[in-house]
Amino acid sequence: MKGIDLIHRDTTEVIIGSAIEVHRELGPGLLESAYEVCLARELAGKGVPFARQVELPVVYKGEKRCRLSD
């Protein structure tokens, strides 16, 4: 990532590389959940700590929601 000062450049490169690897292997057009499972496997295999489907506080038009699925 030329020209961008990343604090965790090595980790960022591993994550992006893993996502590209998953997409190359599976191709386009699948549900997001399929890519999520495979990306988790890639990251775990490379020793990258991660969490899946964490709650994310979102405010939309002034209304606070705890989950995007609400």
Secondary structure, 3 states (H helix, E strand, C coil): CCCCCCCCHHHHHHHHHHHHHHHHHHCCCCCHHHHHHHHHHHHHHCCCCCCCCCCCCEEECCEEECCCCC
